[in-house]
Amino acid sequence: MIGNAGGLERKEEFYFYRDGVTPAIARVIEGVDRERLLIMDRLGLPAKSFVELFHRAGLTTESARASGSVYEAIRESAPNRAIKAPPSLDHRYMHEDVGYGLAPMAEIGRLAGVATPVIDGLVAVASEMNRTDYRRRGLTLEKMGLAGRRLEDLTTLLQEGF
C-alpha cells in the first residue's frame, strides 16, 4: 500500500497485486522477508521464505516457487489476480499489516539483536502516511508480555509457553 499511495489517494482503480506489485515493490517485500528470516534464524526457529509459504498455501505456481522470485510468485497468483486495491490508505491492510505484523516483527528483531532497517522504514513511513504511531498502537513487547525479557527468555517461551 505504501508503494501505491499515489494511486490510492487519487482513487485510481487497479488490481492490488497484479498491478500494484511492481519489480521494485517486490524487492521491498524481499527485504522484509530477509529480515523476517534472520529473526527466525536468531530465534532458532525453522523458517520458510515468503515464496515457499505462498506456494504451500496454494497461491502461486510451482514454476514461480522454483524461481524464488517474489515478483513472479505474485504475478503467477491466480487467487489474488482479481483483488482490487483498497479505497484508501485508512484500511485494515495498512493498520493490521503494519501495527500487528511489521511493528511486532521489528520489536522482536530488536529483542533478538537483529537489525530491521527495511521493516523500520516501512513502519515509519506508514505511521506518517496515516498519522498513526504504529509502534505504539500496534503490538509492542509490553502488549505481548515480553517487555524486559532477554533473548533466552523468548526462546524458552516459544518452546514451552508462558
JOBELRA-V760080 format. One record per residue. N is the residue number from 1. NEAR is the number of other C-alpha atoms within 10 Angstrom. Layout:
N&NEAR / N&NEAR
This chain:
1&19 / 2&14 / 3&14 / 4&17 / 5&14 / 6&12 / 7&16 / 8&19 / 9&11 / 10&10 / 11&13 / 12&13 / 13&13 / 14&17 / 15&16 / 16&18 / 17&18 / 18&20 / 19&14 / 20&17 / 21&22 / 22&16 / 23&13 / 24&11 / 25&17 / 26&18 / 27&15 / 28&18 / 29&17 / 30&19 / 31&16 / 32&21 / 33&19 / 34&16 / 35&20 / 36&24 / 37&18 / 38&19 / 39&24 / 40&18 / 41&14 / 42&15 / 43&18 / 44&11 / 45&13 / 46&8 / 47&14 / 48&14 / 49&16 / 50&21 / 51&24 / 52&20 / 53&14 / 54&19 / 55&20 / 56&14 / 57&9 / 58&13 / 59&18 / 60&23 / 61&19 / 62&14 / 63&13 / 64&21 / 65&21 / 66&13 / 67&13 / 68&14 / 69&19 / 70&25 / 71&22 / 72&20 / 73&25 / 74&24 / 75&19 / 76&19 / 77&19 / 78&14 / 79&11 / 80&16 / 81&16 / 82&13 / 83&12 / 84&15 / 85&20 / 86&19 / 87&14 / 88&17 / 89&19 / 90&13 / 91&12 / 92&12 / 93&13 / 94&22 / 95&19 / 96&15 / 97&13 / 98&23 / 99&25 / 100&17 / 101&16 / 102&24 / 103&27 / 104&20 / 105&23 / 106&25 / 107&21 / 108&22 / 109&22 / 110&14 / 111&20 / 112&20 / 113&13 / 114&18 / 115&15 / 116&22 / 117&13 / 118&19 / 119&24 / 120&18 / 121&11 / 122&18 / 123&25 / 124&17 / 125&13 / 126&22 / 127&18 / 128&12 / 129&14 / 130&14 / 131&10 / 132&17 / 133&15 / 134&24 / 135&20 / 136&11 / 137&13 / 138&20 / 139&20 / 140&21 / 141&18 / 142&11 / 143&12 / 144&9 / 145&10 / 146&17 / 147&12 / 148&10 / 149&12 / 150&11 / 151&18 / 152&12 / 153&12 / 154&18 / 155&16 / 156&12 / 157&12 / 158&13 / 159&9 / 160&8 / 161&8 / 162&9
